[in-house]
């Protein structure tokens, strides 16, 4: 080895690999210890007490004592009390249409006019024929009186008297026949003025003035419907028949027509009748109700939900229907005692209406019943009452 090589070997420092690895291990250990200490912080005494006292948040209400109405609900169709298709009863030209489509008309109002001239001429002809008959009859009666006088004197034979009497009888019959023809002609003439037979509302005009109309036409001139009052035909289950009959025996049965989503009451009315048979194919029966419909909230052909008040349960214990649960052994609710401990209690429910359910047995007005949060409960669960939530978007039901 030369002198310069020895010198280079002396001046180059040795690489401290082992020292670097040792320092790295120490740094990792220190960091891990710090992280562990930050994660596993020992809870304070206040936090331990809060955790021990917290329970499952639920909503609680007290049952209410109220007079509870019992309704039968069914789908119904609005029908006009009377519907009349206005048609001509004589043939002729439609000279005038005197109504406006959608107009309210009264019974007897003139709606249209058929050309009356042919019927007036026929009436005049019959009147003239009657005048002729009356003249012939007067002459026949004069001759009969004369023959009767001559017969008493023995001048005129009996045959002449009988023939004259027969002639008078024929003239009287002819006069009666022509008088009947006059009445028929007057009726036909009156038919040229077409009037409304009911109070109601006209629909769309089906023919214009100037057209020829005939008694054999399939379509009429217009349809008039009476909408005040108005009827609703609805269907109910055949099992509801006894309830309906019992309600009718007690007096007037109140009925409400509701919108399709049951959020709005359209009209109040009364139950008129129960149909005389049950539809065996569907197991339903039809009922008819009547409404004054002064504001015309109901329209013919409209579908509505019908609510029939069949009875009222006095002083019934009720809870929100959301509190009622159903298990394998029947219906139950969760009741919370004074220590905020929930327990399952079996109940016997009654009718449900308007988001409330009647409880025939199982709870009292002093109980606290859970209405929300039941899915997290079981017997013995500690609960805490959640703050009530309010929403301005919740629709209000008009009863």
Secondary structure in CASP SS format (residue, H / E / C, confidence):
PFRMAT SS
TARGET T0000
AUTHOR 0000-0000-0000
METHOD secondary structure of the structure
MODEL  1
X C 1.00
X C 1.00
X H 1.00
X H 1.00
X H 1.00
X H 1.00
X H 1.00
X H 1.00
X H 1.00
X H 1.00
X H 1.00
X C 1.00
X C 1.00
X C 1.00
X C 1.00
X C 1.00
X H 1.00
X H 1.00
X H 1.00
X H 1.00
X H 1.00
X H 1.00
X H 1.00
X H 1.00
X H 1.00
X H 1.00
X H 1.00
X H 1.00
X H 1.00
X H 1.00
X H 1.00
X H 1.00
X H 1.00
X H 1.00
X H 1.00
X H 1.00
X H 1.00
X H 1.00
X H 1.00
X C 1.00
X C 1.00
X C 1.00
X C 1.00
X C 1.00
X H 1.00
X H 1.00
X H 1.00
X H 1.00
X H 1.00
X H 1.00
X H 1.00
X H 1.00
X H 1.00
X C 1.00
X C 1.00
X E 1.00
X E 1.00
X E 1.00
X E 1.00
X E 1.00
X E 1.00
X E 1.00
X C 1.00
X E 1.00
X E 1.00
X E 1.00
X E 1.00
X E 1.00
X E 1.00
X E 1.00
X E 1.00
X E 1.00
X E 1.00
X E 1.00
X E 1.00
X E 1.00
X E 1.00
X E 1.00
X E 1.00
X E 1.00
X E 1.00
X E 1.00
X E 1.00
X E 1.00
X E 1.00
X E 1.00
X C 1.00
X C 1.00
X C 1.00
X C 1.00
X C 1.00
X E 1.00
X E 1.00
X E 1.00
X E 1.00
X E 1.00
X E 1.00
X C 1.00
X C 1.00
X C 1.00
X C 1.00
X C 1.00
X C 1.00
X E 1.00
X E 1.00
X C 1.00
X C 1.00
X C 1.00
X C 1.00
X E 1.00
X E 1.00
X E 1.00
X E 1.00
X E 1.00
X C 1.00
X C 1.00
X H 1.00
X H 1.00
X H 1.00
X H 1.00
X H 1.00
X H 1.00
X H 1.00
X H 1.00
X H 1.00
X H 1.00
X H 1.00
X H 1.00
X H 1.00
X H 1.00
X H 1.00
X H 1.00
X H 1.00
X H 1.00
X H 1.00
X H 1.00
X H 1.00
X H 1.00
X H 1.00
X H 1.00
X H 1.00
X H 1.00
X H 1.00
X H 1.00
X H 1.00
X H 1.00
X H 1.00
X H 1.00
X H 1.00
X H 1.00
X H 1.00
X H 1.00
X C 1.00
X C 1.00
X C 1.00
X C 1.00
X C 1.00
X H 1.00
X H 1.00
X H 1.00
X H 1.00
X H 1.00
X H 1.00
X H 1.00
X H 1.00
X H 1.00
X H 1.00
X H 1.00
X H 1.00
X H 1.00
X H 1.00
X H 1.00
X H 1.00
X H 1.00
X H 1.00
X H 1.00
X H 1.00
X H 1.00
X H 1.00
X H 1.00
X H 1.00
X H 1.00
X H 1.00
X H 1.00
X H 1.00
X H 1.00
X H 1.00
X H 1.00
X H 1.00
X H 1.00
X C 1.00
X C 1.00
X E 1.00
X E 1.00
X E 1.00
X C 1.00
X C 1.00
X C 1.00
X C 1.00
X E 1.00
X E 1.00
X E 1.00
X C 1.00
X C 1.00
X C 1.00
X C 1.00
X C 1.00
X C 1.00
X C 1.00
X C 1.00
X C 1.00
X E 1.00
X E 1.00
X C 1.00
X C 1.00
X C 1.00
X C 1.00
X C 1.00
X C 1.00
X C 1.00
X C 1.00
X E 1.00
X E 1.00
X E 1.00
X E 1.00
X E 1.00
X E 1.00
X E 1.00
X E 1.00
X E 1.00
X E 1.00
X E 1.00
X E 1.00
X E 1.00
X E 1.00
X E 1.00
X E 1.00
X H 1.00
X H 1.00
X H 1.00
X H 1.00
X H 1.00
X H 1.00
X H 1.00
X H 1.00
X H 1.00
X H 1.00
X H 1.00
X H 1.00
X H 1.00
X C 1.00
X C 1.00
X C 1.00
X E 1.00
X E 1.00
X E 1.00
X E 1.00
X E 1.00
X C 1.00
X C 1.00
X C 1.00
X C 1.00
X C 1.00
X C 1.00
X E 1.00
X E 1.00
X E 1.00
X E 1.00
X E 1.00
X E 1.00
X E 1.00
X E 1.00
X E 1.00
X E 1.00
X E 1.00
X E 1.00
X E 1.00
X E 1.00
X E 1.00
X C 1.00
X C 1.00
X C 1.00
X C 1.00
X E 1.00
X E 1.00
X E 1.00
X E 1.00
X E 1.00
X E 1.00
X E 1.00
X E 1.00
X C 1.00
X C 1.00
X C 1.00
X C 1.00
X C 1.00
X C 1.00
X C 1.00
X C 1.00
X C 1.00
X C 1.00
X C 1.00
X E 1.00
X E 1.00
X E 1.00
X E 1.00
X E 1.00
X E 1.00
X E 1.00
X E 1.00
X E 1.00
X E 1.00
X E 1.00
X E 1.00
X E 1.00
X E 1.00
X E 1.00
X E 1.00
X E 1.00
X E 1.00
X H 1.00
X H 1.00
X H 1.00
X C 1.00
X E 1.00
X E 1.00
X E 1.00
X C 1.00
X C 1.00
X E 1.00
X E 1.00
X E 1.00
X E 1.00
X E 1.00
X E 1.00
X E 1.00
X C 1.00
X C 1.00
X C 1.00
X C 1.00
X E 1.00
X E 1.00
X E 1.00
X E 1.00
X E 1.00
X E 1.00
X C 1.00
X E 1.00
X E 1.00
X E 1.00
X E 1.00
X E 1.00
X E 1.00
X C 1.00
X C 1.00
X E 1.00
X E 1.00
X E 1.00
X E 1.00
X E 1.00
X E 1.00
X C 1.00
X C 1.00
X C 1.00
X C 1.00
X C 1.00
X C 1.00
X E 1.00
X E 1.00
X E 1.00
X E 1.00
X E 1.00
X C 1.00
X H 1.00
X H 1.00
X H 1.00
X C 1.00
X C 1.00
X C 1.00
X C 1.00
X C 1.00
X E 1.00
X E 1.00
X E 1.00
X E 1.00
X C 1.00
X C 1.00
X C 1.00
X C 1.00
X C 1.00
X C 1.00
X C 1.00
X C 1.00
X C 1.00
X C 1.00
X C 1.00
X C 1.00
X C 1.00
X C 1.00
END
